[in-house]
């Protein structure tokens, strides 16, 4: 999420939450183009596991 949207979203004085949400959703396709997917370890599915290694690709 764009930091400007995040700041407005988290601001308790924000009254136009719907507008902010609409703007964030409109920006989502641009964000999706920057994402990459890959297979990760089955350990990701266990909440007891918490390690940076969990995001490493596996074969």
Beta strands, then each sheet from edge to edge (+ up, - down):
end
